[in-house]
Amino acid sequence: MVTREALIRGHYAALERGDIDAALSVLDPGVRWSRPAGPDAHGPGTILTGHDEVRAALERGRSLFGEDRFEPREFVGSDDRIVVLGVRRLRGARGGGAEAPSAHYWHFAGDRAIRVDDVHDSAPVRELFARDRGDHVWPLGIAYMKSRTLYSAVELGVFTALANGPVQGEELRQRLGLDPRGARDFFDALVALGLLERGEDGYANTVATSTLLADPESDTYIGGLMEYTATQWYWSWGRLTDTLRSGRSHTYGDTDPFEAIYGDPDLAERFRRAMAGGAVRAVMALPDAFPWKRYRTVADIGCSDGPVLARLLRTHPHLTGVGFDLPPVEAAFQRTVERHGLGDRMSFAAGDFRTGGLPRVDALIFGHVLLDWDVETRRMLLAKAYEALPDGGAVLIYDMMIDEERTDLAGLLFKLHMLIDYPGGGTYTARECFDWLAEAGFRDLRSQSLAGPDRLVIAIK
């Protein structure tokens, strides 16, 4: 006698080879088949009755998908009711794939199923259809509107104006000096973007914008990065097509980027604030990402105004730290030292790592540094790091790195950004970093996720 599990397996096998008649032979002529709503519909689902309706649904599925099969993993139950747990695997007409966890509830009378309840997560199915239709292309084409709305909110001081609590729309408009025509639409767009909340008391910051964008003196403030992106990078990316054709950065012309930045005091100050904003994720993650108790002294190479070092020293009171950067950064660095009361443990060393040596400490941090330079400069810096460290000393490198499969969007976009903005820089893989470190003499190489798109590479002398 054929078991019901065998009948069900035969049904799935028939569907996989495209034999709908054989698949229907397991079902009673009056079968009721329930399933989630179609890929374009919303609601509790649909119920198919009888062979004709089930056949039509199966044939439609074959016309919509390049592949649609159920892979059973586990059979639970006995007698008249059997639950099959598995995965529905789909491939779109244009090659995109998806899978959805599924459960099929089979109800039998004799050797035929009188009811089948198909329960699966329909979101992957809808997403597959959306990709094949190109639904993601339209929002991508106007995504700049979202970012520009955020930049304007930072430039206008919206989040800082709401730092102390909710404000009614008209009062907020007047505080910011906005024309009545667009103010309400602007505020409501920020709500729709998840950047503000709106209630009876007016508009308010979200938890995220309160943390990241409300207080310019906070270690977690990223507004400086948003302002720099709005005025510098936004313009630079407008030259992407020219850069791809020429292979040359057009942002600074033939001038060294850092000479151009630090040759303009206003630009240098905005760049400093941007780098502080870009370091926020590392500020929060680095103190817990490494066994600092084994080390006594640390230097942050390219420290900017020192937020990473300050958080590290506050978290680990046994550490003493040195911030190493170009001379124009020192004043901002000292303000950070004073703000956190770290004058006895945190000092500044002015220098240019391209022409001089590095501080001699137990651990060296290169945060968002290597990606600014060509491969030869990276090798040179790591050789200098090896020379400066004692035996057992550590070098910690964090950057937005590219995954080995080259599929991570953030890393790839930032590599394009470096092509646009810098003549020799660019993101790289952890494996490439391992190679440079090994050439310098380091051992015990490892990498780990740090925060967001940043990866941390650690090596020991």
N, C-alpha and C positions, 0 to 999 in steps of 0.2 A: 504494500500500500504506500502511495506517495504521501510523504508528510506535508503539512501545511508550510513548514519552512522551505521545503524543496519547491513547492508551488510558487511561493513568493520569490525565491531566487530565480526560478524559471521566468517569471514575469519581468524581473529586472534585466535578465540576460537577453530576453526577446527585445526589450526596448533598446538596449545598447546596440544590438545588431540591426535595428530598424524594422523588426517584424511586428507591426502593430496588431495583426490578427492573432498571433501567438500570445502577445501580451494580454489581449482582451479575453482570451480563452480562460484565463484564471478568474475573471470577473463574472458575476451573475449578470444576466441581461438587464436587470433592473437596478444595477449597482448605483449607490449614491457615493460620489467622490467629492469630498470637500478639500479646498486648497486655498492658500492665501490669494488675495486680490492680485490681478495682473500687474505687470511691471509699470504700467502707467496709471494704475488706479489706486485708490486709497479706501480703506474700509475693512470690515471683518473678514472678507473672503468671498469665494464663490462656491456654489454647489452644482456639480454636474450629475445628471441623472441618465442612466442607460448607456449602452455601448456607443450610440451615435454621438452623444455629447462628449464622451471621454475621447473617442477617436478624433473628433474635430479639434479638441484641445491638444492632443498629442501631436497631431499633424501640424497644427499652428506652431507648436514649440519647435518642431524639426525645421520649420521654415525660418524661424527667428534666430536659432542658435546653430553655430557650427558644430557644437557638441553639447549635449544635455544628458547627463547620466547620474544615477543615484548609486553611491557606493556604500553598501550596507556594512556596518561595523559590529553590530550586536543585535541579537534576537532575544526578546524578553517576553515571557508569557507562554501559555499553552492553551489547549482546547480551542475554543471558538475565537479567542482574542490574542493577537500577537502584536507586539510593538517592535518596530525595527528602527534602531538608531544608526545614523550614518551621516554622509555628506553629499550634498548635491553639487556636482561639478559642472560648470558651464564654460563654454567658449563662444564669444560673440561672433557674428558674421565676419568681422574684420580682425579677428584674432585675439582680442582681449579676453582675459580669463577671470573667473570668480568662483568662489565656493561658499556654500551656505550650509551650516549645521542643520540637520533635518531629523524629523521623527515621523514615521508612518504607522498609523494605528489601523490594523487589519481586523475586520470582523467577518467570520466565516459562518456559512450554513452549508454543511456537507463539504464538498470539495470546491466550492465557489465562494469568492468574497462578495458579501452583500453590501459592505460599506468599507471605504478607505478614507481615512482622514490624514491629509498631507499637511504637516506643520513644519514650516521652515522660515528662517529669517529672509524676508523678501528684499531687504535693503541691498544686499550685494547684487541681486538680480536687477533692481532698478538702476543701480550705479553702473552695471555693465551696459545696460541700454543707453544710459545717459552718455557714457564714453563713446559708444558707437555712433550715437547721433551727433556727437560733438558738443554736448551741453556745456562742457567745461571751457570751450573756446570763447564763448560770448563773455562770460564774467572775466576771463583772463584779459580780454581786449580792453576792458575798462577798469581793470584793477587799480590803475594809477589814480583813479578818482578817490578810492578808499584811502590810499596812502597820503594823497595830497590833503584830504580832509583832516587826517591825523596831524600832519605837519602844521597846517594852519591853526589847529587847536593849540598846539604847543607854542607856536609863535605868538599867538594872541594871549596866551596865559590862561586858557580856560581851566585847566586842571588845578593850577595854583590858586585861581580865584575861588575854587570850590574846596580848598584844602581844609577849611574850618567847618564845613557842613553844607547842606543843601541851600540853594539860592533860587528864588523864583526867576522865571525866564526873562521878564522885563528888567528886573534889577540886574541880572547877569549881563544882559545886552548893554545896559548903560555903563556898568563897570568896565566892560571891555571896549566900549566906544564903537559899537557896531551899528550899522544902518538897520532900521526896522525891517526892510524888505526881505533880507535873507537870514536874519538871526534865528528865527524859530526853526526854519528848515535845517539850518546848520546844526543847532543843538539836537534836534530830533534825529538827524543823520548820525550823530555821535552816539545816541542811544541805540539806534539800529545796528551800529558797528560794535556794540558791546563795550563802548568806552565811557559812557555815562549811564546813570539810572535816572528815571523820571517818576516822580510821585506827587502826592498832594503838597509836599513841602517845596517842590520845585525840582531842579536838576541837581544831581550829586555824582561824585566820583564813584566808580566801582572799587572793589578791593584792589584790583590790579593797578588801575590808574592812580589810586591814592598812594600806592607803594612806589610806583615807577615814575610818575610824572607830576606829582603835586609839590614836592619839596626839593628845590634845586640844591639844597645843602645836604641832602640825604645821600648815603653811600649807594643807595639803590636807585638813584635818579638817572633816567636814560634820556631825559629831554635834550641834553646837549647833543647826543647822537642824532636825535630826530631833527634838530635844527640844522646840523651840519649836513645831514642827508638831504634836507630840503633845499639848501643853498648851494651845495657843492656836488654831491653825488647825483642828485636829480638832473642837474645840468649835464654832468659827465655822461650819464647813460643816454642822453640824447644824441651822443656821438658814437653809439655802439656800431651802427652800420658802417661809418667811416673807419672805425678801428678794425672791424673785421676785414674790410677790404685792404687796408694798408698794413695791418699787423703792428701798428704803432699807437702808443698812447697819445691822445691829443689834449689831455687835461693841462699839463704843465709845459707842453712843447718840448724843447731840448734842455730845459732846466731840471736839475735834480729836484725831485718832489719835496724832499725835506728842506732843501735850501729855499725853495719857493715858499713853503709854509712858514718856516721860522724867519724868513726875511720880511714877513708882513705881520706885525704884532697883533692886529685884529684877527687875521686868519689863524695865527698860531694859538690864540686864546680859544677860538671856536674849535680848532682841532683838538686841543687839550680836553675841552669839555666832551667832545665826541668820543675820544679814547676812554675817558672815564665812564661814559655811558656804555660803551662796548664791552667794558670789563665787568659789568655788574654781575653777570651770571657766574663768572669766575670768582668774584668777591665773595659770593655766597657759598660756592661749592668747594673751592680749593682748600680751606682749612680742614675739611673732613675727608679729603681725597688722598691723603698721604700720611704715613706714620711720622709726624713731625717731632714726636717725643725723642726720637733718636738723634736729633740735630739741634745745634745751639744757635747757629748764625745762618742767615739767608739773605740773598740779594735778588731784587726784582729788576731785571734788565729791560730798559725801556719802560720805566715805572709810571710815566706821566705824573699826575698829582698824588699818586701813592695809595689809591683806595684798596687795592689788593693786599699790599703789604700791611696797611693799617688794620684791616680785618683779621689778617693772619696773626699779627702780633697781639691783638686784643683777645683772640681765641686761645692762643698758646702763650701764656705769660713768660715762659722760660726762653722764648726766642728773642734775638736781637736782629734787626733788619737794616739793610742798606738799599736805598733807591738809587738806581744808576740811570741817568738820562742826560740829554743835552742841557747846557746851562740855562736856557730860557725857561725851563720847567721848574727850576728850584723854588721860586717864590710860591707857586701854587702847591708844591710839595710841602713846604714849610707850613702853609695854612692847614693842610691836612694833619700834620704832626701836632700842631697846637690845638686843633679842634678836638683831637682824641687824647690829648695829654700824654703823648708818647715821646717827649723830648729826650728822655734818658735811654730809649731803646731803638729809636728810628732816626736814621740820618741820611743825608743826601750826598752822593758822589757824582760830580759832574764829569762827563767824558763822552767820547765818541767811540763806540766799540769797533768801528771800522779802522781806526788808526791807533788805538791804545789797548791796554789789557783790561781784564775784568776784575771786579772785587774778589779777594780771596776769602771765601766763606765756605760753610759746609754744604750749602744747597743753592743752586742758581735757578731762577725762574725766567723763562722766555715766554711771555704771554702775548700772543698776537704780534710777534716780532718776525719770525722766520718767513712768514708769507709775504712780507714786504720786499724780500730780496731774492736775487737770483741764486742758483744752486751753488755757485762757487763761494758767494758770500756766506751762505748757510754753512757750508763746510768749514770756512774760516772761523765763523763764530763758535761752532761746536768744538773745533780744535782749541780755541782760546779758553773755552769753558773747561775742557779736560785739563789744560795746563793750570787753571786757577784753582781747581778743586783738590782737596786732599784725597788720599785713598779712602774709599767708602763714601765719598761725597756724591751728591745726587744732582742731576739736571732734570728739571721739569719743563716740558714744552707743551703749551696748549695753543691750539689754532683751530680754525674751521677747516677740517680736513675732508678730503674726498674718500669715499669708500672704495674698496678694491674693485667692485663691480661697476663703479662710475654711474650709480643710479640715484645718489642722494642729491636732491635738488638744491639744497642750501649751499653745499660745497661747490657744486658746479656753477651756480650763479655767482658765487663770490670769486671763483676763478676768473669768470668773465669780467667781474668788477675790477680785479687786479690788472687784467689786460687793458682795461679802459684807463685806469688811473695811474698805474706804475709801469715803468719800462721793463722791469725784470722780475717782478713779484708774481705770486700766484699760490693757490692752495695746492696741497700735495697729499699723498697717502701716508698712513702710518708706516707702511713697509718702506717707502722711500726715506722717511725719517730714521728708521732703524738702520738703513744702509749708511747714512751719513754719520750716525752715532758710532756704529761699529768701525768705520774708517778712522774716526777720531780716537778709538781705543776703549770706548765704553762697553759695559757688559750688563747682564740682567735687564735686558730691554723688555718693556711691556707697554701696552696702551690700554686705555679704558675711556668710556664715555665720561665727560666732565659735567656739562650742562648744555642744554639746547643742542645746537649743531657742533659745539666744540668737543674735541677729543684731547685727552691728556696722554702724553708720552713721557715715560719715566725711564731713566738710565742711571746706572751706578758706575763710578770710576773704580 
